[in-house]
Amino acid sequence: MKRAITISLLFFLSITTLSQNSGWIVLNSVPVASALNDIFAFNSQTAIAVGNNGIIIKTANGGDTWTALEVTSNVNLYSIYFVNSQIGWIAGNDRTILKTTNGGESWFQQFSTMSNRHAKDIFFINENTGWFVCRDDWFTSIAIVYSTNDGGNSWSSHLTGSSWNYNSICFVSAIQGLIVGGGGNIFKSNDGEAVGLKKQVILQTI
């Protein structure tokens, strides 16, 4: 038993030393036990994180303390993105898309939910134009890209024909964007239209 305690203590001290030497500090003030999946930082003091079971938490003091925000959904939330200090979106399971216009203090459902169609990542280039990626496991098990040109009030779906999971999406303009997904695949949009990924080119398959 003494040997086991000694080994456990040495392991703990090693992990603590490693954490300190790496420059990362474990924050013990997070008020939730559910997995956290994504975080958006506005500056060095303010950030919002999202996670499983509809968790949304916010810090305004560099992570020293966190506050649970209004929860409008109990599904797993995977992605959060803001275009300014007030307007942002969250994407999650069952095609859940939440929007805030007051810096995350309150959120409202912006898209009709659909079981087995799970939104994994969301991205906007301004207050109006954005995209999110999800996978439809109902009948065809294909990846889908949704796009909006009115701030998320309405969305258009684009069937891509890919059976790979799409995990992350990013755009540099209304016509140039990238998606990464399963199988080491990277997809690129250069279609010249702001409505989404109508054309796809596989850049690399690992």
C-alpha positions, 0 to 999 in steps of 0.5 A: 500500500505504501508503495502504491501511495508513493507511486501515485504521489510521484505521478501526481507531482509529475503531472503537476510539474508538466502542467506548470512547465508547459505554461498551462494551468488547470482551471478548477472554477468551471461549474459543470462536469459535462464535456466541453467541446468548443470555446470562443475568446473575445479577448484575454478576459472574456470567453464562452465555452459550449459542451454536452447536455446544452452547456454554455458557460462564460468567463469575464475575468480570464477564466478565474470564474465561470457562469452558466448561461441560459440553456435553451437546449439539452443536446450536445453543443459542438461549435461556437462562433461570434462575428462581433462582441454581441452576435454569435451562433452555436451548432449542435446535435439534432441540427440545433442552431442557436443565436445570440444578439446580446453577447451570449446572455440569452440564446434562441433557436434559429433553425428547426431541429431534426433528429439524426442530423448533427451540426458539427461546426459553424462559421460566419464571415459577417453578420449575414453570411455563414455556413455549418456542416453536419451529417445525415444518418437517417437514410443516406449517411451523407455530409451536408453543408448549410448556408445562410445569407440573412444571418441565419433566419433561413438556411439552404442545404447542399448535398455533397455526396460525401459519406465522410464526416465533416468536422470543421469549416472555414471561409476567407470570403463569400466564395472561398472556403475549406472543410476538413473531414474524415479519411484525411479529406480536405474540400475546397469551395471556389464556386463564385457564389455565396450560397455554399459549397456547390463545387468541391475539389479534394485537395488531399487524401492522406 
